[in-house]
Amino acid sequence: METEQRTKYTYPMIALTTLFFMWGFITVLNDILIPYLKGVFELTHFQANLVQFAFFGAYFIGSLIYFLISLSFGDPINKIGYKNGILIGLAISAMACFLFYPAASTFHSFGFFLFALFLLGIGFTVLQIAANPYVAVLGSPETASSRLNLSQAFNSLGTTLAPVLGGFFIFEYFASKANVGAESVKVPYLILGSVLILLMIFIWFSKLPALNSHEHIEKKAGALKHPNLVFGMFAIFFYVGAEVTIGSNLVSFLKLPEIVGFSESEASNYLAYYWGGAMIGRFLGAISLSKMKKTGKYLLMLLMAVLTFLVIFLITWYMKGLTFERVWYYLIFIVANYFLFMLGRSLPARTLAYFSVIAFCLLLVAVLNRGSIAMWCVLGIGLFNSIMWSNIFTLAIDGLGRYTSQGSSLLVMMILGGALLPPMQGLVADNFGVHASFVVPMFSYLYLLFYGLKGYQKKESLKTESL
């Protein structure tokens, strides 16, 4: 029976991991757009970070609208089903990608780019609300964190490839062919929009299990009665805010003479190690949080760590000539990541707490130092950000029952952190310098430490409410 269930859910998981890959790829292209549009439109650090404000602000507005609808008419995803929710999200996202063409050619306007990014964020909001809980309920509750880590690992494969490929096409290939600065983004986003349409058609004809709830849908904010959800909302806010603001300002950080003084194109290549770290950690997390026996689990984790590092290395070496001598320092952080997974003992909350401490310490070292030490400490944080989304998400929706989709919308709403923290760091960078501005995300990891130690706990009286 268990084998039949596993087979039943294999095909849907393949479709969903493809989806996670695509939105990871497109999301991280924002890190390329920020320095690119900053140069094209002569923006300040604060203005350039409005790219993330428009994109992630859409998550807040879209999720707030979803939440208000759920209060008035019942949970939309429970009514239309996860599959239809995913299809709607893909359609909106594809339309937004196509808008980059008029933004670059017809209007040549930074404001129109922000509008397209806002619409893209709305599409991804719908995808997040539908896809994350769908993966979580697509099998045993005990392995929900493992499945989400696996899906997020493919999301991170997209975020790993995006800086290298996006940097090449936007800064080099199409830039050399464009007559106007902003026009080199037209073709890449037309291609991305077309791929999303193809993915929508693929999922349309896929036989995904109908897992929408058939229970009576309450028209009230029942999810907010669960403290693990409420504290989890702020955990998502600070996690996304920290991860995005670090990624958004990494190119500017690596361009600093006191760090390494890279060009924009060179710096974008190293973004693959920051976002690739999330891929490595999420593959390890998927194995660590699974039900495998310890001996086989740790051996497989070691093998996966080696293989995923080789993927990142070969991509950056083949595409950009980054030799092993220039990146071997990264292996130190991979080893530390591996041993922290062992210390976490497959417990999502404990692992989250350990990773939060390390991320805080790496930022502290980076702020207090210069050169390669500061550079690799910041790049290494991606490894420890890796399991945070999936662990927070599953801890936060645990025990919500019929309020799971509502809770999911509230968690996605708090991706607002990705909208607010980058401009905040931009303001600090404009006034005190880019190097000093990396103090901003440090506070996020202190809150995440609290959530991993205490905030994730459920109130006793509510543990059986959803049964």
Secondary structure, DSSP 4 states (H G I P E B T S, - for coil): -HHHHHHHHHHHHHHHHHHHHHHHHHHHHHHHHHHHHHHHTT--HHHHTHHHHHHHHHHHHHHHHHHHHHHHH--HHHHH-HHHHHHHHHHHHHHHHHTHHHHHTTS--HHHHHHHHHHHHHHHHHHHHHHHHHHHHSS-GGGHHHHHHHHHHHHHHHHHHHHHHHHIIIIIITTTT-SSGGGGGHHHHHHHHHHHHHHHHHHHTS--------SPPP-S-GGGG-HHHHHHHHHHHHHHHHHHHHHHHHHHHHHSTTTT---HHHHHHHHHHHHHHHHHHHHHHHHHTSS--HHHHHHHHHHHHHHHHHHHHHHHHHHH---HHHHTTHHHHHHHHHHHHHHHTT-HHHHHHHHHHHHHHHHHHHHH--HHHHHHHHHHHHHHHTTHHHHHHHHHHTT-GGGHHHHHHHHHHGGGHHHHHHHHHHHHHHHH-TTGGGGTTHHHHHHHHHIIIIITPPPGGGTTTT-
